[in-house]
Amino acid sequence: MNKFLNKIRSIENEIPITRKIINTILILCFGIVLGTFAKFLDTTASNTLPFIFEYLDISNFLGRFAIWLLIALYIAIYSHSSIRASLNVLVFFIGMVSSYYLYSYFVAGF
């Protein structure tokens, strides 16, 4: 079984530890930005948003669970190992959820 699983995701080129840390920090920042943007769209009336956001209905799009799973899947697929994939997805969701609720606590006053 180990041979089979090792063939699925084998580490071909080991990346340096500094690059791994930078990638994880960038994923954390991406989660923070998306979480803040999603909460901003939730607390703003749709007719006050720019026309393109209103036309594409971005606030409902980011309010669905499937888009967050798709982003997490994308992060996991493009990680170099299964451990890095789980760490990167965890960091993304921690950043996204914490910024979502911190925005609502400090800015929106909920």
C-alpha positions as CSV (number, residue, x, y, z in Angstrom):
1,M,0.0,0.0,0.0
2,N,2.9,2.4,0.8
3,K,4.4,1.9,-2.7
4,F,1.1,2.7,-4.3
5,L,0.5,5.9,-2.2
6,N,4.1,7.0,-2.7
7,K,3.6,6.8,-6.5
8,I,0.6,9.2,-6.3
9,R,2.5,12.1,-4.8
10,S,6.3,11.7,-4.9
11,I,8.6,14.6,-4.2
12,E,10.7,15.0,-7.3
13,N,12.5,18.3,-6.6
14,E,12.8,19.3,-2.9
15,I,12.2,23.1,-2.5
16,P,14.1,25.1,0.1
17,I,12.6,25.7,3.5
18,T,12.5,29.4,3.0
19,R,10.4,29.0,-0.2
20,K,8.0,26.7,1.7
21,I,7.6,29.3,4.5
22,I,7.1,32.1,1.9
23,N,4.4,30.0,0.1
24,T,2.6,29.3,3.4
25,I,2.7,33.0,4.3
26,L,1.3,34.0,0.9
27,I,-1.5,31.5,1.3
28,L,-2.3,32.9,4.7
29,C,-2.4,36.4,3.2
30,F,-4.6,35.2,0.4
31,G,-7.0,33.7,2.9
32,I,-7.1,36.9,5.0
33,V,-7.8,39.0,1.9
34,L,-10.6,36.7,0.6
35,G,-12.2,36.4,4.1
36,T,-12.2,40.2,4.5
37,F,-13.5,40.7,1.0
38,A,-16.3,38.2,1.6
39,K,-17.4,39.8,4.8
40,F,-17.2,43.3,3.2
41,L,-19.5,42.0,0.5
42,D,-21.9,40.5,3.1
43,T,-22.2,43.8,5.0
44,T,-22.5,46.1,2.0
45,A,-25.8,46.6,0.2
46,S,-25.6,45.2,-3.4
47,N,-26.8,48.4,-5.0
48,T,-23.8,50.4,-3.5
49,L,-21.3,48.0,-5.0
50,P,-19.7,48.7,-8.4
51,F,-21.7,47.6,-11.3
52,I,-19.5,44.7,-12.2
53,F,-19.8,43.2,-8.7
54,E,-23.6,43.6,-8.8
55,Y,-23.9,42.2,-12.3
56,L,-21.7,39.1,-11.6
57,D,-23.4,38.7,-8.1
58,I,-20.0,38.2,-6.4
59,S,-21.5,38.5,-2.9
60,N,-23.6,35.4,-3.4
61,F,-20.8,33.6,-5.2
62,L,-18.4,34.0,-2.3
63,G,-21.2,33.2,0.2
64,R,-21.4,29.6,-1.1
65,F,-19.4,26.8,0.4
66,A,-18.4,25.3,-2.9
67,I,-16.0,28.1,-3.9
68,W,-14.1,27.8,-0.7
69,L,-13.7,24.0,-1.3
70,L,-12.6,24.7,-4.8
71,I,-9.9,27.1,-3.6
72,A,-8.8,24.6,-1.0
73,L,-8.6,21.9,-3.6
74,Y,-6.5,24.0,-5.8
75,I,-4.1,24.8,-3.0
76,A,-3.9,21.1,-2.1
77,I,-3.3,19.9,-5.6
78,Y,-0.5,22.4,-6.3
79,S,1.3,21.7,-3.0
80,H,4.5,19.6,-3.3
81,S,3.6,17.0,-0.6
82,S,0.6,15.8,1.3
83,I,1.9,17.3,4.5
84,R,2.4,20.7,2.8
85,A,-1.0,20.4,1.2
86,S,-2.7,19.8,4.6
87,L,-0.7,22.6,6.2
88,N,-1.4,25.1,3.4
89,V,-5.2,24.4,3.4
90,L,-5.3,24.7,7.1
91,V,-3.5,28.0,7.1
92,F,-5.8,29.3,4.3
93,F,-8.9,28.4,6.2
94,I,-7.5,29.8,9.5
95,G,-6.7,33.1,7.7
96,M,-10.1,33.2,5.9
97,V,-12.3,32.4,8.9
98,S,-10.4,34.6,11.4
99,S,-10.4,37.6,9.1
100,Y,-14.1,37.1,8.3
101,Y,-15.0,37.2,12.0
102,L,-12.5,39.8,13.0
103,Y,-13.9,42.1,10.3
104,S,-17.4,41.6,11.6
105,Y,-16.2,42.3,15.2
106,F,-14.1,45.4,14.6
107,V,-15.5,47.0,11.5
108,A,-19.1,46.0,11.1
109,G,-19.8,46.0,14.8
110,F,-21.7,42.7,14.9
